């Protein structure tokens, strides 16, 4: 699968609240960064990080701009999240994805 297809598949799974399909897009040794800080390593750590959100909150994202090279993709992402009984939160960030052995090998969120 091409990186563009993987990035779109993980976004579609995210918006469908399908944690299994979301995690399947990532390499077993994926690295997740928030800015320059490594916050999770491995698909199981990624799953644990997202499990609570996928289980209970309303959320979604859209991409207004996407830049793509052979091994990297950068999305301008507009996200929203709303826990039951709470106000809706919204924001914009850059998400940088890197390809590794047929899966997303790293993702870095920049706000």
N, C-alpha and C positions, 0 to 999 in steps of 0.2 A: 504494500500500500504506500502511496506517495505521502509526503509530509502534509501537503495541503489537505488531502483526504482525511488523514488522522486528526489534524487540527479541527476540521469541520465536524468529524464524527464525535470528538470529545465535547465540542460545543453543543452539538445536538443532544448527546447523552446528558450533559449538564442541564440543559433546558427541559429535558424529559424527566429529570430526577431519577435517572437510571444509573445507580452507582456501579453496577457490574460492567455495563457497557462503557462508562466513563473510564474506569480503571483499566479496562482491556486495551485502551489506546496508548498506554504508557509502558515503557520498558521496565523489566523486573527491577532494575537498579536506577530508576528515575531519580533525579535530584530536583527538589523544589526549592526555589529561592524567593524570598520577599526582599526586594532591592538586592543588596549584596550578601544578605544573611541566608545561609543554608538552613531551612526549617524542616525538611524531611528528606530521607533517602530510602528508596525502595518503594515498590508498588503497594506493599502492605501498610507502610507508614503513610503513604498518600491516602489509601482507603480509610485508615483510622482518622486522619486529619479531616476528611470530608464526611464521614459517616453520620455524625450528629446533624450536620446541616441538611444532608439529603433526607434524613429521617423526619425532620420536623418543621423546616422553614419553607416559606415560599421564596423562590429566587429565580433569577434568569439573567441572561446576558445577550447582547447583540454586538456585532462587529461592524463598525462604519468604515474602517480602512484596514487593508491587509497588505503587507509587504512580504515578498517571498523570494528566497534564494534556493539553491539546491539543498542546503542543509538547515536553513533557519527560516522561521516565519515570525513576523511581529504583527500583532493585532492591536488596533485601538478599540478597546472593549468598553462598553457601557453596561454596567451591572446594576441590579436591584436586589434587595433582600427584605423580607418582612416576616418576622416571627409572629405567631398568633398573638393578637392583642396589642401589638406594638406598632409604632409608626414605620412607614416604609423608608428604608435607607437606599440611597442611590449614589453612584460614583462612576468615575472614568479611570481607566488605567491602561498601561501598555503591558501586553503579555508577549514574552519572547519564548518561542518553542524551538528546540534543537532536535534533530533527527539522530537516532542511534539504533542501528541494527533492525530497521523496519518498524520502530515504534518511536514515540516521543521520549527522548532521553533526558531532557531537562526542560524546565519551565521556570521563567523568572517574571515576577510581577513587579512593575514599576509604576508608582503613582505620583 
